[in-house]
Amino acid sequence: MKVSLNWIKDFAAIGDTAKIPDLLLKAGLEVEDVRRVGEGVAGIVTAKILSVEPHPNADKLKVCIVDDGSAERTVVCGAPNAAAHTVALLAAPGAALPGGRVEKRPIRGVESHGMLLSKSELGVSEDHSGLWYMPGGIAPGSSFEEEFPYADIVFTIDVTANRPDLLCMIGVAREIAALTGERLKKLDIPIHQRGRGDRSAYERRDCRRRFVPAIHRPSR
């Protein structure tokens, strides 16, 4: 099971993150892996792809004209899903990725002013099948780190069969809080009852993507 430190912090105050593997071990959870997501990434912005043309010297490459909010750039791209009128992520020259700094350079005779990025190039996942497109409505030139703060520490833990309560983020947060003497944060979850009897419904339009609602039966 993968445990997000950012997600746990929604439920409990976390002090020294370096001690978390030892704390989880005390709870009977073996930490198999610790992965830092987003480390070494800086200067990534959103960019609107204005046009996509075949590369004149390479069958599998494309030449994209993109708008990064300040200027139009030519970027050589090999992603099969590159398409015009979409918003992708751009690492312009000078931007930092886990593999190093991005530089302007010629690719098969066409100068590329940066890189259009997949999730794997950002270290978010191993998915390198194509560009990572952003939701509509985001203006070109928006900072990726500010719009989507994704820097995180992800623990891969082995949950034993006798601890099913630890198969969720709030369960792990509760265990860490108990071991450190901290209190769980109060969750502000509005419950709106509809109808009669034992029926209840949960509504929240601004729900975070990783939010886990708690549904309670109304008392009679």
LOVO-418758 format. One line per 10 residues: number of its first residue (from 0); for each residue x, y, z of N, C-alpha, C. Coordinates in nm, 4 decimals, padded with zeros to 6 digits. Layout:
N
NUM = X,Y,Z,X,Y,Z,X,Y,Z ~ ...
//
This chain:
220
0 = 00.0845,-00.1193,00.0000,00.0000,00.0000,00.0000,00.0880,00.1243,00.0000 ~ 00.0494,00.2248,-00.0778,00.1251,00.3492,-00.0855,00.0594,00.4533,00.0048 ~ 00.1414,00.5191,00.0848,00.0937,00.6177,00.1810,00.1559,00.7522,00.1477 ~ 00.0712,00.8531,00.1240,00.1172,00.9880,00.0925,00.1346,01.0684,00.2210 ~ 00.2546,01.1238,00.2407,00.2794,01.2063,00.3586,00.1903,01.3302,00.3580 ~ 00.1732,01.3918,00.2411,00.0865,01.5095,00.2332,-00.0555,01.4760,00.2760 ~ -00.1025,01.3601,00.2356,-00.2384,01.3191,00.2684,-00.2512,01.2946,00.4189 ~ -00.1508,01.2292,00.4774,-00.1538,01.2037,00.6211,-00.1561,01.3348,00.6990 ~ -00.0855,01.4363,00.6489,-00.0815,01.5652,00.7171,-00.2175,01.6329,00.7201 ~ -00.3088,01.5915,00.6323,-00.4446,01.6441,00.6390,-00.5151,01.5988,00.7659
10 = -00.4720,01.4866,00.8222,-00.5407,01.4274,00.9365,-00.4643,01.4404,01.0681 ~ -00.3329,01.4537,01.0635,-00.2545,01.4564,01.1861,-00.1309,01.5436,01.1677 ~ -00.0885,01.6070,01.2775,00.0347,01.6858,01.2749,00.1545,01.5913,01.2702 ~ 00.2425,01.6143,01.1745,00.3600,01.5295,01.1577,00.4842,01.6129,01.1851 ~ 00.5676,01.5673,01.2757,00.6898,01.6395,01.3083,00.8050,01.5963,01.2199 ~ 00.8941,01.5185,01.2738,01.0126,01.4720,01.2018,00.9728,01.3570,01.1089 ~ 00.9696,01.3844,00.9788,00.9263,01.2818,00.8831,01.0258,01.1668,00.8744 ~ 01.1514,01.1897,00.9138,01.2517,01.0836,00.9071,01.2204,00.9696,01.0039 ~ 01.1395,00.9992,01.1068,01.1070,00.8977,01.2061,00.9859,00.8124,01.1676 ~ 00.9190,00.8502,01.0592,00.7958,00.7794,01.0229,00.8195,00.6309,00.9947
20 = 00.9234,00.5906,00.9206,00.9442,00.4462,00.9008,00.9559,00.3687,01.0314 ~ 01.0273,00.4254,01.1306,01.0399,00.3579,01.2604,00.9063,00.3531,01.3328 ~ 00.8282,00.4603,01.3236,00.6975,00.4619,01.3882,00.6049,00.3580,01.3266 ~ 00.6081,00.3490,01.1933,00.5239,00.2503,01.1257,00.5677,00.1086,01.1594 ~ 00.6979,00.0905,01.1790,00.7479,-00.0417,01.2169,00.6957,-00.0808,01.3557 ~ 00.6865,00.0170,01.4464,00.6308,-00.0094,01.5785,00.4841,-00.0512,01.5690 ~ 00.4161,-00.0018,01.4647,00.2754,-00.0365,01.4455,00.2596,-00.1707,01.3739 ~ 00.3719,-00.2348,01.3444,00.3667,-00.3632,01.2751,00.3645,-00.3520,01.1253 ~ 00.4044,-00.2346,01.0743,00.4049,-00.2119,00.9297,00.5479,-00.2023,00.8795 ~ 00.5818,-00.2863,00.7858,00.7153,-00.2803,00.7263,00.7145,-00.1811,00.6111
30 = 00.8054,-00.0848,00.6160,00.8187,00.0135,00.5088,00.9104,-00.0450,00.4026 ~ 00.8535,-00.0779,00.2874,00.9306,-00.1427,00.1813,01.0056,-00.0434,00.0944 ~ 00.9535,00.0796,00.0861,01.0168,00.1778,-00.0026,00.9762,00.3177,00.0413 ~ 01.0674,00.4137,00.0245,01.0396,00.5550,00.0492,01.0781,00.6312,-00.0768 ~ 00.9821,00.7007,-00.1357,01.0061,00.7686,-00.2639,00.9703,00.9159,-00.2519 ~ 01.0630,01.0007,-00.2903,01.0375,01.1450,-00.2907,00.9888,01.1865,-00.4292 ~ 00.8682,01.2373,-00.4341,00.8057,01.2779,-00.5602,00.8244,01.4280,-00.5783 ~ 00.8661,01.4679,-00.6976,00.8797,01.6104,-00.7273,01.0097,01.6724,-00.6833 ~ 01.1022,01.5928,-00.6321,01.2304,01.6475,-00.5888,01.3150,01.6859,-00.7096 ~ 01.3744,01.8038,-00.7055,01.4595,01.8492,-00.8149,01.3849,01.9074,-00.9336
40 = 01.2558,01.9382,-00.9157,01.1747,01.9936,-01.0247,01.1495,02.1413,-00.9974 ~ 01.1737,02.2271,-01.0964,01.1516,02.3708,-01.0806,01.1369,02.4348,-01.2182 ~ 01.0559,02.5395,-01.2238,01.0432,02.6167,-01.3473,00.9515,02.5566,-01.4514 ~ 00.8642,02.4636,-01.4115,00.7715,02.4012,-01.5074,00.6470,02.4877,-01.5191 ~ 00.6060,02.5161,-01.6417,00.4878,02.5999,-01.6646,00.3930,02.5294,-01.7611 ~ 00.2686,02.5766,-01.7606,00.1713,02.5261,-01.8576,00.1912,02.5972,-01.9909 ~ 00.1640,02.5258,-02.0981,00.1818,02.5831,-02.2322,00.0729,02.5300,-02.3241 ~ 00.0157,02.6175,-02.4021,-00.0858,02.5775,-02.4993,-00.0182,02.5396,-02.6305 ~ -00.0502,02.4210,-02.6794,00.0050,02.3766,-02.8073,-00.0772,02.4392,-02.9188 ~ -00.0149,02.5244,-02.9975,-00.0860,02.5963,-03.1043,-00.0931,02.5152,-03.2328
50 = 00.0141,02.4421,-03.2639,00.0154,02.3628,-03.3871,00.1115,02.2466,-03.3717 ~ 00.0854,02.1419,-03.4472,00.1701,02.0227,-03.4473,00.1937,01.9822,-03.5926 ~ 00.3205,01.9728,-03.6299,00.3572,01.9351,-03.7666,00.4567,01.8198,-03.7633 ~ 00.4606,01.7360,-03.8671,00.5608,01.6290,-03.8722,00.7020,01.6864,-03.8772 ~ 00.7943,01.6179,-03.8123,00.9345,01.6596,-03.8183,00.9874,01.6298,-03.9585 ~ 01.0589,01.7245,-04.0190,01.1055,01.7028,-04.1571,01.2100,01.5929,-04.1704 ~ 01.2772,01.5579,-04.0603,01.3878,01.4626,-04.0696,01.3700,01.3384,-03.9829 ~ 01.2528,01.3212,-03.9221,01.2316,01.2056,-03.8344,01.0840,01.1679,-03.8350 ~ 01.0558,01.0422,-03.8669,00.9162,00.9975,-03.8784,00.8422,00.9982,-03.7457 ~ 00.9118,00.9704,-03.6338,00.8452,00.9563,-03.5050,00.8450,01.0840,-03.4217
60 = 00.9001,01.1911,-03.4753,00.9037,01.3179,-03.4024,00.8067,01.4187,-03.4630 ~ 00.7690,01.5159,-03.3799,00.6791,01.6222,-03.4244,00.7374,01.7563,-03.3847 ~ 00.7034,01.8576,-03.4607,00.7460,01.9944,-03.4304,00.6237,02.0714,-03.3831 ~ 00.6278,02.1154,-03.2574,00.5138,02.1837,-03.1970,00.5461,02.3318,-03.1757 ~ 00.4488,02.4158,-03.2032,00.4569,02.5570,-03.1662,00.3706,02.5741,-03.0429 ~ 00.4312,02.6237,-02.9341,00.3581,02.6353,-02.8082,00.3631,02.7790,-02.7579 ~ 00.2610,02.8157,-02.6815,00.2531,02.9467,-02.6170,00.2695,02.9254,-02.4676 ~ 00.3785,02.9796,-02.4095,00.4035,02.9603,-02.2671,00.3607,03.0798,-02.1829 ~ 00.2774,03.1655,-02.2400,00.2288,03.2817,-02.1674,00.3114,03.4061,-02.1869 ~ 00.4353,03.3898,-02.2298,00.5222,03.5054,-02.2533,00.5740,03.5110,-02.3955
70 = 00.5798,03.3961,-02.4607,00.6304,03.3902,-02.5980,00.5889,03.2587,-02.6618 ~ 00.6004,03.2538,-02.7940,00.5778,03.1294,-02.8662,00.7120,03.0606,-02.8881 ~ 00.7137,02.9287,-02.8659,00.8374,02.8516,-02.8760,00.8181,02.7335,-02.9697 ~ 00.9289,02.6934,-03.0317,00.9308,02.5711,-03.1108,00.9882,02.4601,-03.0238 ~ 00.9110,02.3520,-03.0118,00.9534,02.2400,-02.9280,00.9403,02.1113,-03.0085 ~ 01.0462,02.0341,-03.0145,01.0420,01.9033,-03.0798,00.9934,01.8016,-02.9777 ~ 00.8975,01.7208,-03.0207,00.8317,01.6296,-02.9272,00.8121,01.4932,-02.9927 ~ 00.8291,01.3864,-02.9145,00.8086,01.2515,-02.9656,00.6841,01.1853,-02.9131 ~ 00.6022,01.2573,-02.8355,00.4830,01.1973,-02.7760,00.3778,01.1692,-02.8827 ~ 00.3210,01.0487,-02.8839,00.2214,01.0167,-02.9864,00.0904,01.0916,-02.9701
80 = 00.0621,01.1436,-02.8490,-00.0654,01.2122,-02.8272,-00.0546,01.3633,-02.8382 ~ 00.0583,01.4155,-02.8875,00.0730,01.5602,-02.9035,-00.0325,01.6111,-03.0015 ~ -00.1114,01.7099,-02.9583,-00.2204,01.7610,-03.0419,-00.2381,01.9093,-03.0184 ~ -00.2804,01.9792,-03.1223,-00.3029,02.1226,-03.1116,-00.4254,02.1507,-03.0249 ~ -00.4281,02.2735,-02.9714,-00.5399,02.3237,-02.8903,-00.5541,02.2475,-02.7587 ~ -00.4427,02.1997,-02.7056,-00.4402,02.1360,-02.5745,-00.3391,02.2099,-02.4874 ~ -00.3487,02.1883,-02.3555,-00.2566,02.2524,-02.2610,-00.1722,02.1439,-02.1962 ~ -00.0418,02.1532,-02.2158,00.0522,02.0549,-02.1619,00.1497,02.1258,-02.0680 ~ 00.2478,02.0513,-02.0211,00.3496,02.1074,-01.9323,00.4798,02.1257,-02.0097 ~ 00.5418,02.2408,-01.9900,00.6631,02.2765,-02.0632,00.7777,02.3009,-01.9670
90 = 00.8905,02.2399,-01.9980,01.0163,02.2717,-01.9301,01.0993,02.3529,-02.0289 ~ 01.0975,02.4833,-02.0135,01.1747,02.5709,-02.1017,01.3222,02.5641,-02.0637 ~ 01.4117,02.6128,-02.1504,01.5542,02.6132,-02.1156,01.5779,02.6798,-01.9807 ~ 01.6515,02.6108,-01.8934,01.6768,02.6591,-01.7587,01.5940,02.5912,-01.6527 ~ 01.4828,02.5296,-01.6931,01.3996,02.4583,-01.5967,01.4720,02.3327,-01.5479 ~ 01.4359,02.2879,-01.4268,01.5025,02.1725,-01.3660,01.4090,02.0529,-01.3630 ~ 01.4617,01.9377,-01.4007,01.3925,01.8097,-01.3939,01.4789,01.7132,-01.3123 ~ 01.4223,01.6006,-01.2673,01.5028,01.5059,-01.1895,01.6325,01.4652,-01.2579 ~ 01.6349,01.4679,-01.3919,01.7553,01.4279,-01.4637,01.8542,01.5401,-01.4888 ~ 01.8188,01.6655,-01.4508,01.9098,01.7778,-01.4734,01.8386,01.8968,-01.5346
100 = 01.9166,01.9969,-01.5748,01.8627,02.1189,-01.6337,01.8304,02.0997,-01.7818 ~ 01.7240,02.1662,-01.8258,01.6834,02.1606,-01.9660,01.7585,02.2686,-02.0434 ~ 01.8084,02.2330,-02.1613,01.8819,02.3275,-02.2445,01.8214,02.3320,-02.3847 ~ 01.8389,02.4428,-02.4499,01.7992,02.4558,-02.5907,01.8991,02.3781,-02.6748 ~ 01.8474,02.2924,-02.7648,01.9400,02.2135,-02.8462,01.8716,02.1679,-02.9743 ~ 01.9502,02.1429,-03.0781,01.8924,02.0936,-03.2036,01.8616,01.9444,-03.1938 ~ 01.7474,01.9048,-03.2469,01.7078,01.7641,-03.2525,01.6784,01.7295,-03.3977 ~ 01.7664,01.6535,-03.4567,01.7554,01.6126,-03.5983,01.7372,01.7339,-03.6890 ~ 01.8136,01.8387,-03.6616,01.8147,01.9549,-03.7493,01.7150,02.0635,-03.7144 ~ 01.6310,02.0435,-03.6157,01.5345,02.1457,-03.5727,01.5651,02.1832,-03.4285
110 = 01.5835,02.3132,-03.4034,01.6182,02.3579,-03.2688,01.4952,02.3521,-03.1785 ~ 01.5099,02.2849,-03.0651,01.4000,02.2686,-02.9700,01.4246,02.3581,-02.8491 ~ 01.3259,02.4438,-02.8196,01.3370,02.5389,-02.7091,01.2653,02.4833,-02.5862 ~ 01.3093,02.3687,-02.5409,01.2496,02.3092,-02.4227,01.1936,02.1710,-02.4481 ~ 01.1151,02.1228,-02.3504,01.0553,01.9882,-02.3574,00.9091,01.9948,-02.3145 ~ 00.8242,01.9220,-02.3857,00.6882,01.8967,-02.3388,00.6925,01.7656,-02.2609 ~ 00.6239,01.7604,-02.1471,00.6533,01.6581,-02.0478,00.5435,01.5535,-02.0302 ~ 00.5885,01.4327,-02.0007,00.5008,01.3252,-01.9563,00.5112,01.3150,-01.8041 ~ 00.4301,01.2296,-01.7430,00.4351,01.2114,-01.5976,00.5687,01.1515,-01.5540 ~ 00.6230,01.0613,-01.6361,00.7478,00.9960,-01.5965,00.8638,01.0943,-01.5938
120 = 00.8649,01.1916,-01.6822,00.9741,01.2884,-01.6851,00.9718,01.3811,-01.5639 ~ 00.8543,01.3930,-01.5006,00.8425,01.4723,-01.3786,00.8619,01.3877,-01.2536 ~ 00.8725,01.2567,-01.2719,00.8889,01.1687,-01.1573,00.7605,01.1408,-01.0827 ~ 00.6459,01.1743,-01.1435,00.5169,01.1527,-01.0776,00.4767,01.0057,-01.0835 ~ 00.4993,00.9433,-01.1976,00.4692,00.8010,-01.2136,00.5602,00.7458,-01.3223 ~ 00.5403,00.6197,-01.3545,00.6197,00.5562,-01.4598,00.5522,00.5650,-01.5961 ~ 00.4434,00.6385,-01.6037,00.3680,00.6506,-01.7280,00.4414,00.7432,-01.8247 ~ 00.4947,00.6860,-01.9312,00.5640,00.7653,-02.0336,00.4965,00.7494,-02.1695 ~ 00.3662,00.7168,-02.1661,00.2945,00.6894,-02.2903,00.2640,00.8146,-02.3709 ~ 00.2658,00.9295,-02.3065,00.2340,01.0522,-02.3792,00.2419,01.1736,-02.2893
130 = 00.2054,01.2893,-02.3450,00.2092,01.4136,-02.2692,00.1065,01.4111,-02.1570 ~ 00.1382,01.4834,-02.0506,00.0457,01.4979,-01.9382,-00.0330,01.6259,-01.9615 ~ -00.1578,01.6127,-02.0014,-00.2404,01.7285,-02.0302,-00.3041,01.7838,-01.9036 ~ -00.3192,01.9156,-01.8996,-00.3783,01.9852,-01.7870,-00.5261,02.0110,-01.8121 ~ -00.6037,02.0313,-01.7042,-00.7464,02.0610,-01.7215,-00.7668,02.1915,-01.7968 ~ -00.8798,02.2036,-01.8625,-00.9117,02.3258,-01.9343,-00.9287,02.4435,-01.8400 ~ -00.9071,02.5618,-01.8903,-00.9240,02.6812,-01.8090,-00.7964,02.7321,-01.7452 ~ -00.6888,02.6568,-01.7536,-00.5613,02.7012,-01.6965,-00.4868,02.7836,-01.8012 ~ -00.4480,02.9044,-01.7632,-00.3833,02.9951,-01.8576,-00.2405,02.9509,-01.8865 ~ -00.1952,02.9676,-02.0115,-00.0544,02.9388,-02.0427,00.0388,03.0234,-01.9570
140 = 00.1482,02.9632,-01.9134,00.2440,03.0341,-01.8303,00.2213,03.0163,-01.6814 ~ 00.1159,02.9422,-01.6425,00.0908,02.9184,-01.5010,00.1973,02.8254,-01.4440 ~ 00.2409,02.8527,-01.3240,00.3417,02.7690,-01.2589,00.2808,02.6356,-01.2194 ~ 00.3410,02.5280,-01.2647,00.2902,02.3951,-01.2312,00.3017,02.3684,-01.0818 ~ 00.4136,02.4098,-01.0219,00.4333,02.3837,-00.8793,00.3315,02.4570,-00.7936 ~ 00.2841,02.5752,-00.8388,00.1853,02.6503,-00.7615,00.0435,02.6018,-00.7879 ~ 00.0135,02.5689,-00.9112,-00.1214,02.5229,-00.9448,-00.1461,02.3815,-00.8941 ~ -00.0443,02.2960,-00.9024,-00.0574,02.1560,-00.8623,00.0605,02.1183,-00.7725 ~ 00.0569,02.1608,-00.6453,00.1684,02.1270,-00.5561,00.1727,01.9769,-00.5288 ~ 00.2622,01.9088,-00.5959,00.2638,01.7631,-00.5902,00.3868,01.7061,-00.5218
150 = 00.4802,01.7924,-00.4783,00.5979,01.7422,-00.4079,00.5527,01.6658,-00.2838 ~ 00.5989,01.5448,-00.2687,00.5471,01.4582,-00.1638,00.6503,01.3502,-00.1309 ~ 00.6288,01.2845,-00.0173,00.7045,01.1641,00.0175,00.6050,01.0497,00.0235 ~ 00.6294,00.9454,-00.0531,00.5366,00.8321,-00.0619,00.6037,00.7093,-00.0023 ~ 00.5380,00.6516,00.0981,00.5868,00.5302,00.1628,00.5098,00.4106,00.1079 ~ 00.5810,00.3060,00.0722,00.5168,00.1795,00.0361,00.5262,00.0883,00.1572 ~ 00.4099,00.0521,00.2118,00.4085,-00.0260,00.3349,00.3390,-00.1602,00.3120 ~ 00.3769,-00.2566,00.3933,00.3176,-00.3897,00.3891,00.2221,-00.4013,00.5081 ~ 00.0913,-00.3989,00.4802,-00.0093,-00.4064,00.5858,-00.0436,-00.5527,00.6113 ~ -00.0295,-00.5953,00.7364,-00.0592,-00.7343,00.7707,-00.2098,-00.7575,00.7771
160 = -00.2489,-00.8844,00.7670,-00.3906,-00.9190,00.7584,-00.4684,-00.8827,00.8841 ~ -00.3999,-00.8710,00.9984,-00.4695,-00.8410,01.1241,-00.4856,-00.6913,01.1494 ~ -00.4441,-00.6062,01.0528,-00.4581,-00.4617,01.0694,-00.5313,-00.3990,00.9520 ~ -00.6545,-00.4411,00.9248,-00.7291,-00.3798,00.8135,-00.7612,-00.2329,00.8369 ~ -00.7535,-00.1885,00.9641,-00.7786,-00.0477,00.9938,-00.6710,00.0434,00.9363 ~ -00.5587,-00.0149,00.8950,-00.4495,00.0641,00.8391,-00.4498,00.0630,00.6865 ~ -00.5595,00.0181,00.6279,-00.5694,00.0153,00.4815,-00.6299,00.1439,00.4259 ~ -00.6133,00.2531,00.4987,-00.6599,00.3833,00.4516,-00.5694,00.4898,00.5130 ~ -00.5697,00.6089,00.4540,-00.4804,00.7144,00.5002,-00.5127,00.7579,00.6423 ~ -00.6407,00.7733,00.6735,-00.6758,00.8199,00.8076,-00.6405,00.7145,00.9125
170 = -00.6443,00.5861,00.8744,-00.6044,00.4814,00.9667,-00.4568,00.4894,00.9999 ~ -00.3737,00.5129,00.8982,-00.2294,00.5282,00.9214,-00.2023,00.6547,01.0017 ~ -00.2731,00.7643,00.9680,-00.2553,00.8890,01.0421,-00.2940,00.8715,01.1880 ~ -00.4017,00.7973,01.2147,-00.4445,00.7730,01.3526,-00.3375,00.6952,01.4293 ~ -00.2748,00.5989,01.3621,-00.1721,00.5183,01.4270,-00.0496,00.6035,01.4599 ~ -00.0077,00.6874,01.3656,00.1077,00.7741,01.3900,00.0774,00.8735,01.5017 ~ -00.0443,00.9292,01.5018,-00.0829,01.0228,01.6070,-00.0806,00.9552,01.7439 ~ -00.1250,00.8307,01.7501,-00.1247,00.7581,01.8771,00.0171,00.7320,01.9259 ~ 00.1085,00.7043,01.8341,00.2464,00.6746,01.8721,00.3246,00.7996,01.9111 ~ 00.2838,00.9151,01.8588,00.3555,01.0401,01.8874,00.2855,01.1245,01.9928
180 = 00.1648,01.0837,02.0337,00.0908,01.1615,02.1326,00.0180,01.2808,02.0753 ~ 00.0130,01.2900,01.9418,-00.0583,01.4006,01.8776,-00.2080,01.3678,01.8695 ~ -00.2864,01.4705,01.8430,-00.4307,01.4516,01.8256,-00.4639,01.4588,01.6769 ~ -00.5608,01.3794,01.6369,-00.6083,01.3895,01.4998,-00.6753,01.5244,01.4778 ~ -00.6581,01.5787,01.3589,-00.7228,01.7051,01.3258,-00.8734,01.6834,01.3095 ~ -00.9487,01.7831,01.3514,-01.0923,01.7762,01.3366,-01.1282,01.7939,01.1896 ~ -01.2052,01.7026,01.1361,-01.2442,01.7082,00.9960,-01.3768,01.7818,00.9825 ~ -01.3775,01.8814,00.8997,-01.4993,01.9581,00.8751,-01.5722,01.8970,00.7562 ~ -01.6613,01.8036,00.7847,-01.7326,01.7321,00.6788,-01.8821,01.7598,00.6935 ~ -01.9380,01.8414,00.6052,-02.0810,01.8695,00.6165,-02.1641,01.7499,00.5703
190 = -02.2619,01.7138,00.6494,-02.3527,01.6040,00.6162,-02.4919,01.6623,00.5967 ~ -02.5499,01.6404,00.4822,-02.6825,01.6917,00.4508,-02.7786,01.5742,00.4394 ~ -02.8772,01.5724,00.5264,-02.9736,01.4628,00.5237,-03.0834,01.4932,00.4236 ~ -03.1209,01.3916,00.3509,-03.2308,01.4019,00.2561,-03.3268,01.2868,00.2789 ~ -03.4508,01.3123,00.2560,-03.5488,01.2045,00.2684,-03.5777,01.1716,00.4135 ~ -03.6219,01.0497,00.4354,-03.6605,01.0078,00.5698,-03.5841,00.8832,00.6103 ~ -03.6032,00.8498,00.7378,-03.5445,00.7256,00.7868,-03.3937,00.7351,00.7974 ~ -03.3254,00.6282,00.7544,-03.1811,00.6175,00.7704,-03.1040,00.6696,00.6507 ~ -03.1708,00.7331,00.5563,-03.1017,00.7779,00.4355,-03.0284,00.9083,00.4617 ~ -02.9057,00.9163,00.4120,-02.8288,01.0406,00.4204,-02.7430,01.0501,00.2958
200 = -02.7045,01.1717,00.2624,-02.6231,01.1931,00.1422,-02.5090,01.2871,00.1763 ~ -02.3966,01.2691,00.1069,-02.2792,01.3535,00.1261,-02.2634,01.4432,00.0049 ~ -02.2489,01.5735,00.0283,-02.2306,01.6667,-00.0810,-02.1152,01.7607,-00.0490 ~ -02.0260,01.7762,-00.1449,-01.9189,01.8757,-00.1323,-01.8621,01.9002,-00.2707 ~ -01.8845,02.0190,-00.3231,-01.8416,02.0477,-00.4595,-01.6920,02.0760,-00.4685 ~ -01.6332,02.1253,-00.3587,-01.4907,02.1591,-00.3628,-01.4054,02.0471,-00.3055 ~ -01.4535,01.9236,-00.3175,-01.3856,01.8078,-00.2598,-01.2477,01.7906,-00.3234 ~ -01.1436,01.7737,-00.2403,-01.0106,01.7500,-00.2942,-01.0051,01.6129,-00.3584 ~ -00.9166,01.5988,-00.4526,-00.9094,01.4759,-00.5304,-00.8825,01.3545,-00.4425 ~ -00.8042,01.3730,-00.3360,-00.7684,01.2599,-00.2538,-00.8477,01.2554,-00.1233
210 = -00.9545,01.3362,-00.1146,-01.0323,01.3457,00.0070,-01.1112,01.2178,00.0311 ~ -01.1131,01.1699,00.1544,-01.1890,01.0500,00.1903,-01.3015,01.0911,00.2840 ~ -01.4258,01.0916,00.2389,-01.5359,01.1347,00.3247,-01.5709,01.0292,00.4287 ~ -01.6196,01.0735,00.5422,-01.6699,00.9842,00.6450,-01.8215,01.0003,00.6483 ~ -01.8954,00.8939,00.6252,-02.0408,00.8986,00.6210,-02.0957,00.8401,00.7495 ~ -02.1799,00.9145,00.8175,-02.2382,00.8706,00.9441,-02.3895,00.8582,00.9288 ~ -02.4448,00.7540,00.9853,-02.5897,00.7412,00.9872,-02.6468,00.8429,01.0855 ~ -02.7480,00.9177,01.0451,-02.8074,01.0130,01.1390,-02.8757,00.9412,01.2547 ~ -02.8655,00.9995,01.3719,-02.9282,00.9374,01.4878,-03.0798,00.9522,01.4815 ~ -03.1490,00.8549,01.5332,-03.2960,00.8597,01.5309,-03.3477,00.9395,01.6520
//
